[in-house]
Amino acid sequence: MEDVVKNLESKKESIENNKNESNKLTKKDFEAVIKIKNLSKLFNDFKALSNVNINISDGVFGLLGPNGAGKTTLINILVGKLRPTSGSVNIMGYDVQKNSIEVRKNLGYLPEDIGFYDDMTALNFLKYLSRLKGLNRYEASREAFKILELMELEERGNQKIKKYSSGMKQRLGIGQAIIGNPQILLLDEPTGELDPVSRKKILRLIDNYAENGRTVIVSTHILPEIKLIADRFGIIKKGKIVRKTKMKEVDDLEEFYEKSIRSG
C-alpha cells in the first residue's frame, strides 16, 4: 500500500500545482495510449524482461503468462515502481521515467499484493486516498461512498479493514484503483481472492469501465475470465512477449495459449 500512497502523494502535488484541466492530455491525442519499446529489466544476472515491444490502445488488454513470466515486473515498470534496464515506456505522450508525475495523474493501479492500513475503516481509507488524488473534502466523501456502493461494501464501510475477508479486501483494492475515474487501469491479478459471484461482477465492471475510450490492462493467468472481457492480449514467457493478437481472431484461447507457451 505504501507504493500506492506514494504514487498518489506525487499525484496530489502535481494536481495542486496545476488545476487547469484543459492542459490534461486525453487518449484521443495519441494513436496508442501505451507504447513499450525494446524494454528489458535485469535483476543482477536474471533477465526478468527481454526486449518487450507492445503498443496498447483503448479497451481491455490481457497480459497472460505463467507465474514468474514477468507480468508483475512489466506492470511495476508501467506505474514507475521499477526502472527498466533499457528501453522506454510512453504513456499518453509522457515518458514514464522522465514524467512520472504526469503519468500517474492518468493511472489507477491494483498491485498483486496490496497492503492496507488495517486500523482504518474502509470509508476513511477511501476518503484518504481520494484526498490524495486532489479531491476536496466533499468530493472525497462522495467518491468514497460511491466506491463502497459500487463494490457492494456500503454496509461495511465503517468497519475496520482488518476485519475484512480476503475477498472484501480485494474488492476494496479494486475500488481504490478507480477513484477519480482514471483513463488507464492497471490490474494485477484482480480476481484471485474473489468468490465466483464476485468475480462475475468485477469482470462486468472491468468490461464496462473500458467502454467510453478507457484502457484497462489485466495481468492474469486465468484464461476463461480474460476471454470474456479482453479485446486484445499478449502472452509473456520468461520475460519475452511470445504472441500478441486480437481475442476475436482466436477460437480456442486455451489451446492457443498452450501452443504459444510450448513454442515460445
C-alpha positions as CSV (number, residue, x, y, z in Angstrom):
1,M,0.0,0.0,0.0
2,E,3.0,2.3,0.6
3,D,3.7,2.3,-3.2
4,V,0.1,3.2,-3.9
5,V,0.2,6.1,-1.4
6,K,3.5,7.4,-2.7
7,N,2.1,7.4,-6.2
8,L,-1.0,9.3,-5.0
9,E,1.0,11.8,-2.9
10,S,3.1,12.7,-6.0
11,K,-0.1,13.0,-8.0
12,K,-1.7,15.3,-5.4
13,E,1.4,17.6,-5.5
14,S,1.1,17.8,-9.3
15,I,-2.6,18.5,-9.2
16,E,-2.2,21.3,-6.7
17,N,0.4,22.9,-8.9
18,N,-1.8,22.7,-11.9
19,K,-5.6,22.9,-11.5
20,N,-6.2,23.6,-15.2
21,E,-7.9,20.5,-16.5
22,S,-7.7,21.9,-20.1
23,N,-4.0,21.2,-20.1
24,K,-4.6,17.5,-19.3
25,L,-3.9,15.3,-22.3
26,T,-6.5,12.7,-23.3
27,K,-6.1,9.4,-25.0
28,K,-7.6,10.8,-28.2
29,D,-4.4,12.8,-28.7
30,F,-2.4,9.6,-29.4
31,E,-2.8,6.6,-31.7
32,A,-1.6,4.3,-28.9
33,V,-2.2,5.0,-25.3
34,I,0.8,3.0,-24.1
35,K,4.0,2.4,-26.2
36,I,6.5,-0.1,-24.9
37,K,9.7,-0.2,-26.9
38,N,12.7,-2.5,-26.5
39,L,12.0,-2.9,-22.8
40,S,14.4,-5.0,-20.7
41,K,14.8,-5.5,-17.0
42,L,17.7,-7.2,-15.3
43,F,17.9,-8.3,-11.6
44,N,21.6,-9.0,-11.3
45,D,22.1,-11.7,-13.9
46,F,18.5,-12.6,-14.2
47,K,16.6,-11.1,-17.1
48,A,13.0,-10.6,-16.0
49,L,12.1,-8.8,-19.2
50,S,13.8,-9.1,-22.6
51,N,13.2,-6.6,-25.4
52,V,9.5,-6.2,-24.9
53,N,7.6,-4.3,-27.6
54,I,3.9,-3.6,-27.3
55,N,1.5,-0.8,-28.4
56,I,-1.8,-0.7,-26.4
57,S,-4.8,1.4,-27.3
58,D,-8.2,1.6,-25.5
59,G,-10.3,-1.3,-24.4
60,V,-9.2,-4.3,-22.3
61,F,-5.8,-5.8,-22.9
62,G,-5.0,-9.1,-21.3
63,L,-1.4,-9.7,-20.2
64,L,-1.2,-13.5,-19.9
65,G,1.5,-15.9,-18.8
66,P,2.5,-18.4,-16.1
67,N,3.7,-17.3,-12.7
68,G,7.2,-15.8,-12.8
69,A,6.9,-14.9,-16.5
70,G,7.4,-11.2,-16.0
71,K,3.9,-9.8,-15.8
72,T,4.2,-8.1,-12.5
73,T,7.7,-6.7,-13.4
74,L,6.2,-5.2,-16.5
75,I,3.3,-3.6,-14.6
76,N,5.7,-2.3,-11.9
77,I,7.6,-0.5,-14.7
78,L,4.5,0.9,-16.1
79,V,3.5,2.5,-12.8
80,G,7.0,3.7,-12.1
81,K,7.9,1.4,-9.2
82,L,10.8,-0.1,-11.2
83,R,13.2,1.4,-13.6
84,P,13.9,-0.5,-16.7
85,T,17.5,-1.6,-17.5
86,S,17.0,-0.5,-21.1
87,G,14.2,0.6,-23.4
88,S,11.3,3.0,-22.9
89,V,7.7,3.3,-21.9
90,N,5.5,6.1,-23.1
91,I,2.0,6.6,-21.6
92,M,-0.3,9.2,-23.1
93,G,2.6,11.1,-24.6
94,Y,4.7,11.0,-21.5
95,D,7.9,9.1,-20.8
96,V,7.3,7.1,-17.6
97,Q,10.8,7.7,-16.2
98,K,11.1,11.4,-17.2
99,N,7.5,12.5,-16.5
100,S,6.3,10.1,-13.8
101,I,4.0,12.6,-12.0
102,E,2.2,13.4,-15.2
103,V,1.8,9.7,-16.0
104,R,0.4,8.9,-12.5
105,K,-2.3,11.5,-12.9
106,N,-3.9,9.2,-15.5
107,L,-3.4,5.9,-13.8
108,G,-5.3,3.7,-11.4
109,Y,-3.4,0.7,-10.0
110,L,-4.1,-2.5,-8.2
111,P,-0.9,-4.3,-7.1
112,E,-0.9,-8.1,-6.9
113,D,-0.4,-8.0,-3.1
114,I,-2.0,-4.9,-1.8
115,G,-1.4,-3.9,1.8
116,F,-3.9,-1.8,3.8
117,Y,-3.9,0.4,6.8
118,D,-5.8,-2.3,8.8
119,D,-6.9,0.0,11.6
120,M,-8.6,2.4,9.3
121,T,-12.2,1.9,8.2
122,A,-12.9,1.3,4.6
123,L,-14.7,4.6,4.3
124,N,-11.9,6.6,5.8
125,F,-9.4,4.7,3.7
126,L,-11.2,5.7,0.5
127,K,-11.7,9.3,1.7
128,Y,-7.9,9.5,2.5
129,L,-6.9,8.2,-1.0
130,S,-9.5,10.5,-2.6
131,R,-8.0,13.5,-0.9
132,L,-4.5,12.4,-2.1
133,K,-5.9,12.4,-5.6
134,G,-6.8,16.1,-5.2
135,L,-10.5,15.9,-4.3
136,N,-11.8,18.3,-1.7
137,R,-13.5,17.0,1.4
138,Y,-17.0,17.0,0.0
139,E,-15.8,15.3,-3.3
140,A,-13.7,12.8,-1.4
141,S,-16.6,11.8,0.8
142,R,-19.0,11.5,-2.1
143,E,-16.4,9.4,-4.1
144,A,-15.8,7.1,-1.1
145,F,-19.5,6.4,-0.7
146,K,-19.8,5.8,-4.4
147,I,-16.9,3.3,-4.4
148,L,-18.3,1.4,-1.4
149,E,-21.7,1.1,-3.1
150,L,-20.1,0.0,-6.4
151,M,-18.1,-2.7,-4.6
152,E,-21.1,-3.7,-2.5
153,L,-19.3,-2.8,0.7
154,E,-21.6,0.1,1.8
155,E,-22.9,-1.8,4.8
156,R,-19.3,-2.5,6.0
157,G,-17.9,1.0,5.3
158,N,-17.4,1.9,8.9
159,Q,-15.8,-1.5,9.7
160,K,-12.0,-1.6,10.2
161,I,-10.3,-3.2,7.2
162,K,-8.5,-5.8,9.5
163,K,-11.9,-7.4,10.0
164,Y,-12.5,-7.8,6.2
165,S,-12.3,-11.1,4.5
166,S,-9.7,-11.6,1.7
167,G,-12.4,-11.2,-0.9
168,M,-13.7,-8.0,0.7
169,K,-10.2,-6.6,0.7
170,Q,-9.8,-7.5,-2.9
171,R,-12.9,-5.6,-3.8
172,L,-11.8,-2.6,-1.8
173,G,-8.4,-2.7,-3.6
174,I,-10.1,-2.6,-7.0
175,G,-12.3,0.2,-5.7
176,Q,-9.3,2.4,-4.7
177,A,-7.9,1.9,-8.2
178,I,-10.9,3.6,-9.9
179,I,-11.0,6.6,-7.6
180,G,-11.3,9.6,-9.8
181,N,-12.1,7.6,-12.9
182,P,-8.5,7.4,-14.3
183,Q,-8.1,7.0,-18.0
184,I,-5.9,3.9,-17.5
185,L,-6.3,1.0,-15.1
186,L,-3.5,-1.5,-14.4
187,L,-4.9,-4.5,-12.5
188,D,-2.5,-7.2,-11.4
189,E,-4.5,-10.5,-10.7
190,P,-7.7,-8.6,-9.8
191,T,-10.0,-11.7,-9.3
192,G,-7.6,-14.0,-7.4
193,E,-9.3,-13.7,-4.0
194,L,-12.9,-13.4,-5.2
195,D,-15.7,-15.9,-5.0
196,P,-17.4,-16.9,-8.3
197,V,-20.3,-14.4,-7.9
198,S,-18.0,-11.5,-7.1
199,R,-15.7,-12.5,-10.0
200,K,-18.5,-12.2,-12.5
201,K,-19.5,-8.8,-11.1
202,I,-15.9,-7.5,-11.2
203,L,-15.4,-8.8,-14.7
204,R,-18.5,-6.9,-15.8
205,L,-17.3,-3.8,-14.0
206,I,-13.9,-4.0,-15.8
207,D,-15.6,-4.6,-19.2
208,N,-17.9,-1.6,-18.6
209,Y,-15.1,0.6,-17.4
210,A,-13.1,0.0,-20.6
211,E,-16.0,1.4,-22.6
212,N,-16.1,5.2,-23.3
213,G,-12.5,5.1,-24.5
214,R,-10.6,4.0,-21.4
215,T,-7.8,1.5,-21.3
216,V,-7.6,-1.4,-18.8
217,I,-4.6,-3.8,-18.6
218,V,-5.4,-7.0,-16.7
219,S,-2.5,-9.2,-15.8
220,T,-3.7,-12.8,-15.1
221,H,-3.2,-16.5,-15.7
222,I,-7.0,-17.2,-15.5
223,L,-7.8,-17.7,-19.2
224,P,-11.6,-18.2,-19.2
225,E,-12.0,-14.9,-17.4
226,I,-9.9,-12.8,-19.7
227,K,-11.5,-14.4,-22.8
228,L,-14.8,-12.8,-21.6
229,I,-13.6,-9.2,-21.5
230,A,-10.3,-8.7,-23.4
231,D,-10.2,-7.1,-26.9
232,R,-6.6,-7.9,-27.3
233,F,-3.9,-9.9,-25.4
234,G,-0.2,-10.7,-25.2
235,I,1.4,-13.8,-23.9
236,I,4.6,-13.4,-21.9
237,K,7.1,-16.3,-21.2
238,K,10.4,-15.9,-19.4
239,G,10.3,-12.2,-19.9
240,K,9.5,-12.2,-23.6
241,I,6.3,-11.5,-25.5
242,V,5.8,-14.7,-27.5
243,R,2.4,-13.8,-29.0
244,K,0.1,-10.8,-29.2
245,T,-3.2,-10.7,-31.1
246,K,-6.9,-9.8,-31.1
247,M,-9.2,-12.0,-29.0
248,K,-11.7,-12.3,-31.8
249,E,-9.0,-13.9,-34.0
250,V,-8.6,-16.8,-31.6
251,D,-11.2,-19.6,-31.5
252,D,-9.8,-21.7,-28.6
253,L,-7.8,-19.5,-26.2
254,E,-6.6,-22.3,-24.0
255,E,-5.2,-24.2,-27.0
256,F,-3.7,-21.1,-28.5
257,Y,-2.1,-20.2,-25.1
258,E,-0.6,-23.7,-24.6
259,K,0.9,-23.8,-28.1
260,S,2.3,-20.3,-27.7
261,I,3.9,-21.3,-24.3
262,R,5.4,-24.5,-25.7
263,S,6.7,-23.0,-28.9
264,G,7.9,-19.8,-27.3
